[in-house]
Amino acid sequence: MKTLILKEIDDLIYGSLGIIVFISFFVGGVVAIQTALNIDNPLIPKYLVGFATRQSVILEFAPTFTSIIMAGKVGSYITSSIGTMRVTEQIDALEVMGINALNYLVFPKIIALMLYPFIIAIAMYLGIFGGWVAAVFGNYSTSAEFVQGIQVDFKDFHVIYAFTKTIIFAFILATIPAFYGFYMKGGALEVGKASTTSFVWTSVVIIIVNYIITQMMLG
Amino acid sequence: MIVVEDLHKSFGNVEILKGISTVFDKGKTNLIIGQSGSGKTVFLKSLLGLHTPDQGKIIYDGKVYSELNDDEKRNLRQEMGMVFQGSALFDSMNVEENVMFPLKMFTDKEYDEMKERVDFVLKRVNLKNAHTKYPAELSGGMQKRVAIARAIVNNPKYLFCDEPNSGLDPKTAILIDNLIQEITKEYNITTVINTHDMNSVMEIGEKIIFLKDGHKEWEGTNNEIFKTNNEAVTNFVYSSDLFKKVRQMYIEERD
Protein backbone atom coordinates (compact mmCIF):
# COMPACT_ATOMS: atom_id res chain seq x y z
CA MET A 1 0.00 0.00 0.00
CA LYS A 2 2.91 2.35 0.82
CA THR A 3 4.30 1.88 -2.68
CA LEU A 4 0.89 2.55 -4.20
CA ILE A 5 0.48 5.77 -2.20
CA LEU A 6 3.95 6.97 -3.23
CA LYS A 7 3.15 6.19 -6.86
CA GLU A 8 -0.10 8.14 -6.62
CA ILE A 9 1.71 11.09 -5.01
CA ASP A 10 4.10 11.02 -7.94
CA ASP A 11 1.29 10.85 -10.52
CA LEU A 12 -1.30 13.13 -8.93
CA ILE A 13 0.73 15.70 -6.96
CA TYR A 14 4.25 15.85 -8.36
CA GLY A 15 2.94 15.37 -11.91
CA SER A 16 0.64 18.37 -11.54
CA LEU A 17 3.25 20.85 -10.33
CA GLY A 18 4.25 22.05 -13.81
CA ILE A 19 0.78 23.13 -14.90
CA ILE A 20 0.02 24.65 -11.48
CA VAL A 21 3.22 26.71 -11.50
CA PHE A 22 2.50 27.95 -15.02
CA ILE A 23 -1.17 28.82 -14.45
CA SER A 24 -0.72 30.40 -11.01
CA PHE A 25 2.07 32.69 -12.09
CA PHE A 26 0.19 34.07 -15.07
CA VAL A 27 -3.23 34.27 -13.38
CA GLY A 28 -1.64 36.28 -10.55
CA GLY A 29 -0.05 38.55 -13.14
CA VAL A 30 -3.33 39.09 -14.96
CA VAL A 31 -5.20 39.86 -11.71
CA ALA A 32 -2.59 42.52 -10.84
CA ILE A 33 -2.75 44.12 -14.30
CA GLN A 34 -6.57 44.08 -14.39
CA THR A 35 -6.76 45.66 -10.94
CA ALA A 36 -4.22 48.32 -11.82
CA LEU A 37 -5.97 49.19 -15.09
CA ASN A 38 -9.30 49.60 -13.30
CA ILE A 39 -7.98 52.07 -10.71
CA ASP A 40 -8.87 55.45 -12.28
CA ASN A 41 -9.43 57.46 -9.12
CA PRO A 42 -6.15 59.09 -7.89
CA LEU A 43 -7.48 58.90 -4.31
CA ILE A 44 -7.31 55.11 -4.34
CA PRO A 45 -3.88 54.04 -3.02
CA LYS A 46 -1.56 52.14 -5.34
CA TYR A 47 -1.03 49.40 -2.78
CA LEU A 48 -4.54 48.22 -3.65
CA VAL A 49 -3.00 46.31 -6.57
CA GLY A 50 -1.06 44.10 -4.15
CA PHE A 51 -4.02 43.88 -1.78
CA ALA A 52 -6.48 42.82 -4.51
CA THR A 53 -4.01 40.31 -5.96
CA ARG A 54 -3.42 38.74 -2.53
CA GLN A 55 -7.12 38.52 -1.72
CA SER A 56 -8.14 37.17 -5.15
CA VAL A 57 -5.36 34.60 -5.26
CA ILE A 58 -5.65 33.33 -1.67
CA LEU A 59 -9.43 33.31 -1.46
CA GLU A 60 -10.44 32.05 -4.91
CA PHE A 61 -7.88 31.68 -7.68
CA ALA A 62 -5.49 29.33 -5.88
CA PRO A 63 -7.98 27.01 -4.16
CA THR A 64 -11.00 27.07 -6.50
CA PHE A 65 -9.68 27.95 -9.95
CA THR A 66 -6.77 25.51 -9.52
CA SER A 67 -9.19 22.79 -8.39
CA ILE A 68 -11.26 23.22 -11.56
CA ILE A 69 -8.07 22.83 -13.60
CA MET A 70 -7.18 19.78 -11.51
CA ALA A 71 -10.65 18.31 -12.12
CA GLY A 72 -9.64 18.26 -15.77
CA LYS A 73 -6.12 16.99 -15.30
CA VAL A 74 -6.19 14.71 -12.26
CA GLY A 75 -9.91 13.88 -12.44
CA SER A 76 -9.75 12.73 -16.07
CA TYR A 77 -6.62 10.72 -15.31
CA ILE A 78 -8.30 8.95 -12.38
CA THR A 79 -11.50 8.19 -14.32
CA SER A 80 -9.73 6.98 -17.44
CA SER A 81 -7.13 4.87 -15.62
CA ILE A 82 -9.72 3.13 -13.41
CA GLY A 83 -12.22 2.96 -16.31
CA THR A 84 -9.63 1.29 -18.54
CA MET A 85 -8.95 -1.23 -15.77
CA ARG A 86 -12.71 -1.89 -15.66
CA VAL A 87 -13.13 -2.50 -19.41
CA THR A 88 -10.00 -4.65 -19.65
CA GLU A 89 -11.21 -6.81 -16.70
CA GLN A 90 -8.27 -5.80 -14.50
CA ILE A 91 -10.70 -4.85 -11.74
CA ASP A 92 -12.41 -8.25 -12.09
CA ALA A 93 -8.95 -9.82 -11.81
CA LEU A 94 -8.36 -7.99 -8.51
CA GLU A 95 -11.75 -9.07 -7.16
CA VAL A 96 -11.26 -12.69 -8.20
CA MET A 97 -7.99 -12.67 -6.26
CA GLY A 98 -9.96 -11.63 -3.17
CA ILE A 99 -8.72 -8.04 -3.16
CA ASN A 100 -11.11 -5.21 -2.31
CA ALA A 101 -10.64 -3.42 -5.64
CA LEU A 102 -12.35 -0.21 -4.58
CA ASN A 103 -10.12 0.12 -1.54
CA TYR A 104 -7.00 -0.94 -3.47
CA LEU A 105 -7.56 1.59 -6.26
CA VAL A 106 -9.22 4.57 -4.57
CA PHE A 107 -7.75 4.74 -1.04
CA PRO A 108 -4.16 5.52 -2.19
CA LYS A 109 -5.55 8.33 -4.37
CA ILE A 110 -7.43 9.87 -1.45
CA ILE A 111 -4.32 9.70 0.75
CA ALA A 112 -2.10 11.11 -2.03
CA LEU A 113 -4.49 14.02 -2.58
CA MET A 114 -4.28 14.92 1.09
CA LEU A 115 -1.01 16.56 -0.02
CA TYR A 116 -3.05 18.74 -2.36
CA PRO A 117 -2.90 21.76 0.03
CA PHE A 118 0.88 21.87 -0.60
CA ILE A 119 0.16 22.43 -4.30
CA ILE A 120 -2.32 25.14 -3.41
CA ALA A 121 0.23 26.80 -1.10
CA ILE A 122 2.66 26.88 -4.04
CA ALA A 123 -0.13 28.24 -6.26
CA MET A 124 -0.82 31.02 -3.71
CA TYR A 125 2.83 31.97 -3.47
CA LEU A 126 3.39 31.93 -7.22
CA GLY A 127 0.12 33.74 -7.94
CA ILE A 128 1.13 36.64 -5.70
CA PHE A 129 4.69 36.51 -7.08
CA GLY A 130 3.27 36.65 -10.62
CA GLY A 131 1.20 39.68 -9.59
CA TRP A 132 4.31 41.38 -8.17
CA VAL A 133 6.29 40.70 -11.36
CA ALA A 134 3.45 42.04 -13.56
CA ALA A 135 2.85 45.09 -11.37
CA VAL A 136 6.49 46.07 -10.88
CA PHE A 137 7.84 45.31 -14.35
CA GLY A 138 4.71 46.68 -16.01
CA ASN A 139 5.09 49.92 -14.04
CA TYR A 140 1.63 49.62 -12.50
CA SER A 141 2.97 50.04 -8.97
CA THR A 142 6.27 50.04 -7.14
CA SER A 143 7.60 46.99 -5.35
CA ALA A 144 7.18 48.70 -1.99
CA GLU A 145 3.53 49.61 -2.73
CA PHE A 146 2.76 46.07 -3.89
CA VAL A 147 4.39 44.50 -0.80
CA GLN A 148 2.51 46.97 1.41
CA GLY A 149 -0.72 45.84 -0.28
CA ILE A 150 0.11 42.20 0.38
CA GLN A 151 0.60 42.96 4.09
CA VAL A 152 -2.26 45.37 4.72
CA ASP A 153 -5.32 44.10 6.62
CA PHE A 154 -4.12 40.49 6.46
CA LYS A 155 -6.52 38.05 8.12
CA ASP A 156 -5.19 34.62 9.16
CA PHE A 157 -8.71 33.24 8.97
CA HIS A 158 -8.74 33.75 5.18
CA VAL A 159 -5.87 31.30 4.86
CA ILE A 160 -7.64 28.83 7.17
CA TYR A 161 -10.76 29.22 5.01
CA ALA A 162 -8.75 28.64 1.81
CA PHE A 163 -7.05 25.51 3.14
CA THR A 164 -10.28 24.14 4.63
CA LYS A 165 -11.95 24.20 1.26
CA THR A 166 -8.78 22.90 -0.39
CA ILE A 167 -8.91 19.74 1.75
CA ILE A 168 -12.58 19.24 0.84
CA PHE A 169 -11.83 19.84 -2.86
CA ALA A 170 -9.02 17.26 -2.64
CA PHE A 171 -11.49 14.67 -1.38
CA ILE A 172 -13.92 15.58 -4.19
CA LEU A 173 -11.11 15.36 -6.76
CA ALA A 174 -10.25 11.83 -5.62
CA THR A 175 -13.71 10.37 -5.15
CA ILE A 176 -16.02 11.64 -7.91
CA PRO A 177 -13.68 10.71 -10.80
CA ALA A 178 -12.94 7.36 -9.11
CA PHE A 179 -16.68 6.68 -8.84
CA TYR A 180 -17.21 7.35 -12.57
CA GLY A 181 -14.24 5.16 -13.50
CA PHE A 182 -15.02 2.30 -11.16
CA TYR A 183 -18.71 1.94 -11.97
CA MET A 184 -18.53 2.58 -15.71
CA LYS A 185 -19.81 0.04 -18.19
CA GLY A 186 -18.92 -0.47 -21.84
CA GLY A 187 -15.74 -0.09 -23.85
CA ALA A 188 -13.11 2.44 -24.87
CA LEU A 189 -15.66 5.00 -26.06
CA GLU A 190 -17.44 4.89 -22.71
CA VAL A 191 -14.12 5.51 -20.91
CA GLY A 192 -13.87 8.82 -22.80
CA LYS A 193 -17.50 9.67 -22.01
CA ALA A 194 -17.00 8.79 -18.34
CA SER A 195 -13.94 11.09 -18.18
CA THR A 196 -15.95 13.98 -19.61
CA THR A 197 -18.90 13.35 -17.30
CA SER A 198 -16.63 13.08 -14.27
CA PHE A 199 -14.95 16.41 -15.16
CA VAL A 200 -18.33 18.13 -15.47
CA TRP A 201 -19.69 16.76 -12.18
CA THR A 202 -16.44 17.29 -10.27
CA SER A 203 -16.43 20.95 -11.40
CA VAL A 204 -20.11 21.40 -10.55
CA VAL A 205 -19.68 19.88 -7.08
CA ILE A 206 -16.56 21.98 -6.41
CA ILE A 207 -18.40 25.17 -7.34
CA ILE A 208 -21.45 24.33 -5.22
CA VAL A 209 -19.33 23.24 -2.24
CA ASN A 210 -17.25 26.42 -2.65
CA TYR A 211 -20.44 28.48 -2.35
CA ILE A 212 -21.62 26.57 0.74
CA ILE A 213 -18.26 26.76 2.53
CA THR A 214 -17.91 30.45 1.73
CA GLN A 215 -21.36 31.14 3.10
CA MET A 216 -20.61 29.10 6.22
CA MET A 217 -17.15 30.47 6.98
CA LEU A 218 -17.22 34.01 5.65
CA GLY A 219 -20.91 34.83 5.30
CA MET B 1 -14.36 -30.36 -6.75
CA ILE B 2 -17.06 -27.77 -7.36
CA VAL B 3 -20.73 -28.71 -7.06
CA VAL B 4 -23.38 -26.44 -8.55
CA GLU B 5 -26.97 -26.89 -7.46
CA ASP B 6 -29.94 -25.29 -9.22
CA LEU B 7 -28.20 -22.02 -10.08
CA HIS B 8 -30.44 -19.14 -11.16
CA LYS B 9 -29.38 -15.64 -12.18
CA SER B 10 -31.40 -12.80 -13.69
CA PHE B 11 -30.54 -9.27 -14.77
CA GLY B 12 -33.70 -7.18 -14.49
CA ASN B 13 -36.50 -9.23 -16.01
CA VAL B 14 -34.18 -11.32 -18.15
CA GLU B 15 -33.39 -14.71 -16.68
CA ILE B 16 -29.89 -15.68 -17.82
CA LEU B 17 -29.26 -18.87 -15.82
CA LYS B 18 -32.28 -21.12 -15.41
CA GLY B 19 -31.41 -23.71 -12.79
CA ILE B 20 -28.03 -25.20 -13.67
CA SER B 21 -26.81 -28.20 -11.66
CA THR B 22 -23.51 -29.94 -12.33
CA VAL B 23 -20.23 -31.13 -10.83
CA PHE B 24 -16.75 -29.98 -11.87
CA ASP B 25 -14.27 -32.74 -11.07
CA LYS B 26 -10.90 -32.25 -9.42
CA GLY B 27 -7.86 -32.90 -11.58
CA LYS B 28 -9.88 -32.62 -14.77
CA THR B 29 -10.32 -29.93 -17.40
CA ASN B 30 -14.03 -29.17 -17.27
CA LEU B 31 -15.35 -27.25 -20.27
CA ILE B 32 -18.42 -25.04 -20.46
CA ILE B 33 -19.50 -24.68 -24.07
CA GLY B 34 -22.45 -23.13 -25.84
CA GLN B 35 -23.37 -20.46 -28.35
CA SER B 36 -22.92 -16.77 -27.66
CA GLY B 37 -25.68 -15.61 -25.31
CA SER B 38 -26.17 -19.06 -23.80
CA GLY B 39 -25.09 -17.81 -20.35
CA LYS B 40 -21.52 -19.19 -20.27
CA THR B 41 -19.87 -16.00 -19.06
CA VAL B 42 -22.54 -15.29 -16.43
CA PHE B 43 -22.19 -18.89 -15.25
CA LEU B 44 -18.39 -18.58 -15.00
CA LYS B 45 -18.60 -15.22 -13.24
CA SER B 46 -21.12 -16.70 -10.80
CA LEU B 47 -18.65 -19.50 -10.06
CA LEU B 48 -16.01 -16.86 -9.38
CA GLY B 49 -18.30 -14.93 -7.06
CA LEU B 50 -18.38 -11.89 -9.34
CA HIS B 51 -22.15 -12.34 -9.74
CA THR B 52 -24.37 -13.23 -6.80
CA PRO B 53 -26.82 -15.99 -7.78
CA ASP B 54 -30.52 -15.32 -7.19
CA GLN B 55 -31.07 -18.94 -6.21
CA GLY B 56 -29.03 -22.12 -5.87
CA LYS B 57 -25.72 -23.10 -4.34
CA ILE B 58 -22.09 -23.30 -5.38
CA ILE B 59 -20.10 -25.65 -3.17
CA TYR B 60 -16.28 -25.61 -3.23
CA ASP B 61 -14.97 -28.81 -1.64
CA GLY B 62 -17.79 -28.79 0.89
CA LYS B 63 -17.87 -25.02 1.46
CA VAL B 64 -21.13 -23.37 0.37
CA TYR B 65 -20.07 -19.99 -1.05
CA SER B 66 -23.26 -18.13 -0.14
CA GLU B 67 -22.96 -19.25 3.50
CA LEU B 68 -19.41 -17.95 3.95
CA ASN B 69 -18.69 -14.62 5.65
CA ASP B 70 -16.66 -11.93 3.86
CA ASP B 71 -13.30 -13.08 5.28
CA GLU B 72 -14.01 -16.70 4.37
CA LYS B 73 -15.06 -15.64 0.86
CA ARG B 74 -11.85 -13.63 0.49
CA ASN B 75 -9.80 -16.62 1.69
CA LEU B 76 -11.61 -18.89 -0.76
CA ARG B 77 -10.97 -16.48 -3.61
CA GLN B 78 -7.27 -16.61 -2.82
CA GLU B 79 -7.47 -20.31 -3.70
CA MET B 80 -8.79 -19.43 -7.17
CA GLY B 81 -6.79 -18.56 -10.25
CA MET B 82 -8.40 -16.92 -13.25
CA VAL B 83 -7.27 -16.50 -16.83
CA PHE B 84 -9.40 -13.78 -18.42
CA GLN B 85 -10.35 -13.63 -22.10
CA GLY B 86 -8.24 -10.50 -22.60
CA SER B 87 -5.61 -11.74 -20.11
CA ALA B 88 -6.39 -8.76 -17.77
CA LEU B 89 -2.72 -8.19 -16.99
CA PHE B 90 -2.01 -5.02 -15.03
CA ASP B 91 -0.79 -2.49 -17.60
CA SER B 92 1.34 -0.57 -15.13
CA MET B 93 3.32 -3.65 -14.07
CA ASN B 94 5.88 -5.66 -16.00
CA VAL B 95 5.63 -9.44 -16.41
CA GLU B 96 7.52 -10.22 -13.20
CA GLU B 97 5.45 -7.76 -11.15
CA ASN B 98 2.20 -9.11 -12.63
CA VAL B 99 3.07 -12.70 -11.73
CA MET B 100 4.46 -11.72 -8.32
CA PHE B 101 1.35 -9.67 -7.47
CA PRO B 102 -0.70 -12.47 -5.77
CA LEU B 103 2.36 -13.50 -3.75
CA LYS B 104 2.93 -9.93 -2.58
CA MET B 105 -0.71 -9.55 -1.60
CA PHE B 106 -1.29 -12.85 0.15
CA THR B 107 2.00 -14.25 1.42
CA ASP B 108 4.72 -13.14 3.79
CA LYS B 109 7.47 -14.43 1.53
CA GLU B 110 10.73 -12.53 1.14
CA TYR B 111 11.48 -11.02 -2.25
CA ASP B 112 14.08 -13.71 -3.15
CA GLU B 113 11.60 -16.46 -2.35
CA MET B 114 8.88 -14.79 -4.44
CA LYS B 115 11.35 -14.23 -7.29
CA GLU B 116 12.27 -17.90 -7.23
CA ARG B 117 8.60 -18.90 -7.47
CA VAL B 118 7.94 -16.39 -10.27
CA ASP B 119 10.94 -17.67 -12.23
CA PHE B 120 9.67 -21.21 -11.75
CA VAL B 121 6.13 -20.56 -13.02
CA LEU B 122 7.33 -18.41 -15.91
CA LYS B 123 9.64 -21.25 -16.93
CA ARG B 124 6.72 -23.66 -16.49
CA VAL B 125 4.63 -21.71 -19.02
CA ASN B 126 7.64 -21.59 -21.35
CA LEU B 127 8.18 -17.87 -21.02
CA LYS B 128 11.79 -16.85 -20.71
CA ASN B 129 13.53 -13.47 -20.92
CA ALA B 130 10.25 -11.58 -20.61
CA HIS B 131 10.48 -10.58 -16.95
CA THR B 132 10.94 -6.87 -17.58
CA LYS B 133 8.54 -6.52 -20.49
CA TYR B 134 5.20 -4.74 -20.09
CA PRO B 135 1.91 -6.34 -21.27
CA ALA B 136 1.70 -3.96 -24.24
CA GLU B 137 5.04 -5.34 -25.50
CA LEU B 138 3.84 -8.96 -25.52
CA SER B 139 2.01 -10.96 -28.19
CA GLY B 140 -1.46 -12.36 -27.44
CA GLY B 141 -0.04 -15.85 -26.80
CA MET B 142 2.64 -14.49 -24.45
CA GLN B 143 0.02 -12.45 -22.56
CA LYS B 144 -2.03 -15.63 -22.07
CA ARG B 145 1.05 -17.43 -20.74
CA VAL B 146 1.70 -14.62 -18.27
CA ALA B 147 -1.97 -14.73 -17.23
CA ILE B 148 -1.70 -18.50 -16.66
CA ALA B 149 1.55 -17.99 -14.70
CA ARG B 150 -0.16 -15.34 -12.53
CA ALA B 151 -3.16 -17.64 -12.01
CA ILE B 152 -1.07 -20.60 -10.79
CA VAL B 153 1.72 -18.78 -8.92
CA ASN B 154 -0.05 -19.05 -5.55
CA ASN B 155 -0.90 -22.76 -5.98
CA PRO B 156 -4.66 -22.39 -6.54
CA LYS B 157 -7.10 -25.21 -5.92
CA TYR B 158 -9.40 -23.94 -8.67
CA LEU B 159 -8.42 -22.57 -12.07
CA PHE B 160 -10.95 -20.73 -14.23
CA CYS B 161 -10.31 -19.72 -17.82
CA ASP B 162 -12.58 -17.55 -19.95
CA GLU B 163 -11.99 -18.22 -23.65
CA PRO B 164 -8.27 -18.86 -23.04
CA ASN B 165 -7.41 -19.22 -26.72
CA SER B 166 -9.61 -16.58 -28.31
CA GLY B 167 -7.69 -14.36 -30.70
CA LEU B 168 -4.80 -16.81 -30.94
CA ASP B 169 -3.61 -18.66 -34.03
CA PRO B 170 -4.54 -22.39 -34.06
CA LYS B 171 -1.03 -23.57 -33.18
CA THR B 172 -0.67 -21.23 -30.19
CA ALA B 173 -4.25 -22.03 -29.14
CA ILE B 174 -3.41 -25.74 -28.94
CA LEU B 175 -0.23 -24.98 -26.98
CA ILE B 176 -2.23 -22.94 -24.47
CA ASP B 177 -4.89 -25.68 -24.19
CA ASN B 178 -2.25 -28.33 -23.61
CA LEU B 179 -0.46 -26.14 -21.07
CA ILE B 180 -3.68 -25.70 -19.08
CA GLN B 181 -4.34 -29.44 -19.16
CA GLU B 182 -0.78 -30.28 -18.07
CA ILE B 183 -0.98 -27.83 -15.18
CA THR B 184 -4.36 -29.24 -14.15
CA LYS B 185 -2.90 -32.75 -13.91
CA GLU B 186 0.40 -31.67 -12.39
CA TYR B 187 -1.16 -29.72 -9.50
CA ASN B 188 -4.44 -31.67 -9.29
CA ILE B 189 -6.50 -28.50 -9.79
CA THR B 190 -10.22 -28.24 -10.51
CA THR B 191 -10.11 -26.43 -13.85
CA VAL B 192 -13.17 -24.86 -15.48
CA ILE B 193 -12.80 -23.46 -18.99
CA ASN B 194 -15.36 -21.37 -20.79
CA THR B 195 -14.96 -21.84 -24.54
CA HIS B 196 -16.71 -22.21 -27.87
CA ASP B 197 -13.61 -23.52 -29.58
CA MET B 198 -14.20 -27.05 -30.88
CA ASN B 199 -10.46 -27.71 -31.05
CA SER B 200 -10.32 -27.22 -27.28
CA VAL B 201 -13.27 -29.59 -26.90
CA MET B 202 -11.46 -32.27 -28.88
CA GLU B 203 -8.05 -31.69 -27.27
CA ILE B 204 -8.76 -31.26 -23.57
CA GLY B 205 -12.50 -31.72 -22.94
CA GLU B 206 -12.45 -34.35 -20.22
CA LYS B 207 -15.83 -33.17 -19.01
CA ILE B 208 -18.07 -30.92 -21.09
CA ILE B 209 -21.18 -29.02 -20.09
CA PHE B 210 -23.24 -27.67 -22.98
CA LEU B 211 -25.39 -24.65 -22.13
CA LYS B 212 -28.36 -23.52 -24.18
CA ASP B 213 -30.55 -20.54 -23.32
CA GLY B 214 -29.35 -20.55 -19.72
CA HIS B 215 -29.86 -24.20 -18.89
CA LYS B 216 -27.68 -27.29 -19.05
CA GLU B 217 -28.65 -29.05 -22.27
CA TRP B 218 -26.08 -31.84 -22.16
CA GLU B 219 -22.97 -33.07 -20.37
CA GLY B 220 -20.38 -35.69 -21.20
CA THR B 221 -16.81 -36.19 -22.44
CA ASN B 222 -15.05 -35.20 -25.66
CA ASN B 223 -15.53 -38.74 -26.98
CA GLU B 224 -19.24 -38.73 -26.22
CA ILE B 225 -19.97 -35.31 -27.73
CA PHE B 226 -19.34 -36.57 -31.27
CA LYS B 227 -21.67 -39.50 -30.80
CA THR B 228 -24.58 -37.80 -29.07
CA ASN B 229 -27.95 -37.56 -30.76
CA ASN B 230 -28.87 -34.36 -28.88
CA GLU B 231 -29.93 -32.03 -31.68
CA ALA B 232 -28.80 -28.80 -30.03
CA VAL B 233 -25.35 -30.25 -29.36
CA THR B 234 -24.94 -31.67 -32.86
CA ASN B 235 -26.09 -28.36 -34.39
CA PHE B 236 -23.43 -26.57 -32.33
CA VAL B 237 -20.64 -29.11 -32.84
CA TYR B 238 -21.25 -29.57 -36.56
CA SER B 239 -21.86 -25.95 -37.40
CA SER B 240 -18.62 -25.86 -39.39
CA ASP B 241 -18.05 -27.74 -42.66
CA LEU B 242 -14.92 -29.36 -41.26
CA PHE B 243 -16.78 -31.02 -38.42
CA LYS B 244 -19.66 -31.97 -40.71
CA LYS B 245 -17.13 -33.89 -42.84
CA VAL B 246 -15.60 -35.48 -39.73
CA ARG B 247 -19.05 -36.64 -38.65
CA GLN B 248 -19.82 -37.98 -42.14
CA MET B 249 -16.56 -39.92 -42.10
CA TYR B 250 -17.38 -41.26 -38.64
CA ILE B 251 -20.86 -42.41 -39.76
CA GLU B 252 -19.47 -44.01 -42.90
CA GLU B 253 -16.78 -45.78 -40.90
CA ARG B 254 -19.35 -47.02 -38.38
CA ASP B 255 -21.75 -48.28 -41.05
Interface residues (C-beta under 8 A of the other chain):
Chain A: T84 M85 T88 E89 Q90 D92 A93 E95 V96 M97 G98 I99
Chain B: K45 L48 G49 L50 K73 R74 N75 L76 R77 Q78 M80 M82 F84 Q85 G86 A88 L89 F90 D91 F101 P102 M105 F106 F160
